[in-house]
Amino acid sequence: MVHVSSWIRRRDHNLFVNAFVLLVCGLIAGVVVAAALFPYAAMSGLTLRAGEEAFASLPSELKAFKSPQITRVYASDNKTPITQFYDEFRSDVPLKDISPHMRAAMVAAEDREFYKHNGVDIKGVARALVNNNQGGPKQGASTITMQWVRMSLAYSATSPKDVVEATKDTPKRKLTEMKYALELEKQLSKDQILERYLNIVPFGKQTYGVFAASRVYFNKSPKDLTIGEAAMLAGIVRAPSGYDPTTSDGHEEIRQRRNNYVIPGMVEMGAITAAQANEAIKTSIPKKVRPISNGCVSVAKNNWGFFCDYFYRWWMDRQEFGPTAYDRERRLKSGGYRITTTLDVTAQKQARARISDLISEKNKNALLLAAVQPGTGKVRLLAANRRYKLDDPADPQNKISSDPRKARQGIRGSYPNTTNPLLTGGGDITGYQAGSVMKIFTLVAALEKNYPLAYTIKAEKRYKSKYIIDSGNDAACEGTHYWCPSNSGGGGEGVYNMWSGFGRSINTYFVPLEERVGAENVVAVAKRFGIQFRAASDATLAQPGNAHQWGAFTLGVSATTPLDMANAYATLAADGMYCPPTPIEGIVTRDGAKLDVGRSHCIRATDVDVARAAVDAARCPVGDSARLGSCEGSTAGDTRRVVGHPVFGKTGTTDRDKTASLIAGTTSLVVAGYLVNPDYQNHRDRLRHEQVNPAVYRTLGDYMDDKPRVQFKRPENRKIAYGDRRSIPDVECDPLGRASNRLERAGFTVDIGREVDSNCPAGTAAGTDPSGRTVKNGVVTIEVSNGKSTDPPVIPGVPPSTPPTPPQNPPR
């Protein structure tokens, strides 16, 4: 309620303003009252005409405006609420959905002449002026219509100065409200005005409008408010802080106002009976109110805070919602949008349960899962063994950081509570080294350069590469500045192709493959597949012209996030179409319009056949069978058995097991899991696949449980698998030098293998592995004869044995 006592006591001597007041009062209350109030004002016709002209010159058409509304965010089912965002907790409801008791109570509390005047209660104005000028108790004179006008002027203001002008207590502002109110009553019905007022007025406790007030104070819809409840809410409006029922003084004040003013007013108006009034007075007044959730921190208990945070960051990065971060946030918190996200509530819940089975929230290591739908970029879950929650500085739950440097400074770690975007990156989270999952980019780059899946390389225990590093580095070959990587656990020497090399994760296969393809081309593939290179050092190396010496890139030394890698592998499952990850299914405005924002605009990242061939090789690490070749080993063999569907993926481990990762996917979903220490990546723990692998494949298995089995497609061009196959010359019994020359001239890479029993002279070629045909430029190993005959001994009088005749219909 706005009081006019302050501006009447100042007895403003401005003739312009006094004439307006005189005019308005004189029209209704008579010149006598006006003369009594303003004895210094000349009551001439000239003054009256000046007042009429000035009053007529005031604006009368309100600017169109929309009051701030709650933006609601839902899961992919469009029913489960995730959170809400607001600056003012308000959501408009039509008058038909507001209890008649609430309508009557508001009129009784704020403007009992509402249905009788034309927007300005001149008698009330005159009464308030006389009373306040004579030192009586303060009386207000603003009608419901005038109050709505004042709030609409504030909300339609385009600058802080306009807001002040719309709300400061001056005669001119009061007269402007009167002019607007008179015009407004010509355009709208009383019920339309009352509906607008009930939806805009503040009720205290951060609530605006009757919907918010009903929810916060009584946890019910406005249509269900009782007489006593409605009267209490209406009574608050006059002074929300003074009538706050959650304070001891305010509780008594609002009880008195409700029982002694609002409810009797409802009886006086004929809205309720005396009996109803007596019953309403007995209604208890709450001393506590329902907490209002706002933003992402308030949804920690539901385990989707990390997804909510991802949505919020996504929104804040979108130019469509405004040119600045301030504009975008205001739009989110006041636009009244209904946003349906991609979050699968069931999958999220199951993922969190799988994580909880394997690792505690209080563990300093973080088990992180992200899942993306191929072909759409829709992010279906983001789960971790962390609570998305601010740690309470007054009563901290987080342990001292595991980083010794931070620990010495008393800095706490991110466990069990954090609001850092551990799974998606952003802020100071640049990602984590994930190891051999990055080999997929070398494999794709090789296929793009026409190296087929069957391409063979002789892998060594330790490989002397052409990449230059500091000669003092442990990874340098002794006495050189060349990088010499080895395989995890040592060993691993032998001839591999892409199926077997990827399946067994042979470092000394993929480093020479990267050399032949070009590290800069491998990095370019990663960029096309959505890797962000957030760490400053990675971003520098990834620049054009800098990546050609980044030999270790194929082994996963750059920082990535689970979401990055889930979406990169999802690009393969989508036949090479990269779809930027998105949290959005749909956005609807407060007016019901659908926005074309959030749907991923997919682009081709690699050729269809390249993607299909890469998936075929990537079936090997996770225990599935390649359709085009032979796997010969896996690193996460339980995955196919648990998921029960055709599956592809890859494990990853960094030096000294500082991280462990697994990515596994089907045509429907790709899940990436990282086990890391977010606070101290240079830790000494050995992180185990026994934790991260089951979390990934069980989460994927849960999701696929009721889905049809869909097979991955074969590439159309079989050459991408087998390449240009050539006949291998028969070098049996040739001297090794001659045999090597013949094989090299035929287009093969020659390797001298082990000694074998052979009828050929010792030291000559006993044969080749493989024999017959193999891929051009592939490895052909010469087997060396030891001179020991393989023919059976000849026994006099006993004829040499002959092989049995095969049956006509051999078993299959």
Secondary structure, DSSP 8 states (H G I E B T S, - for coil): --B-HHHHHTT---HHHHHHHHHHHHHHT-HHHHHHH-TTS---HHHHHHHHHHHHHS--S-------B-EEEE-TTS-SEEEEE-SSB-----GGGS-HHHHHHHHHHH-TTTTTSSS--HHHHHHHHHHHHTT-S--B---HHHHHHHHHHHHH-SSHHHHHHHHS--HHHHHHHHHHHHHHHHHS-HHHHHHHHHHHSEEETTEEHHHHHIIIIISS-GGG--HHHHHHHHHHTT-TTTT-TTSHHHHHHHHHHIIIIIHHHHHHHTSS-HHHHHHHHTS---SS------SSGGGGGGT-HHHHHHHHHHHHT-GGG-SSHHHHHHHHHHB--EEEE---HHHHHHHHHHHHHH--TT-SSEEEEEEEETTTTEEEEEEESSEE----SSS--S-B-SSHHHHHTT-B-SSSEE-S-TTT-BTTB--EE-GGGGHHHHHHHHHHTT--TT--EEE-SB---S-B--TTSTTB-TTSSBB--B-TTS---EEE-HHHHHHTT-HHHHHHHHHHH-HHHHHHHHHHTT----SHHHHHHTSTTTGGG-GGGGGT-SEE-HHHHHHHHHHHHTTTEE---B-EEEEE-TTS-EE--SS---EE-S-HHHHHHHHHHHTTTTT---SSS-----SSTHHHHHH-S--EEEEEE-GGGS-EEEEEE-SS-EEEEEEE-SS-TT------HHHHHHHHHHHHHHHHTTS--------S-THHHH-SEEE----TT-BHHHHHHHHHHTT-EEEEEEEE--SS-TTBEEEEES-SEEETT-EEEEEEE-S---S----TT----------SS---
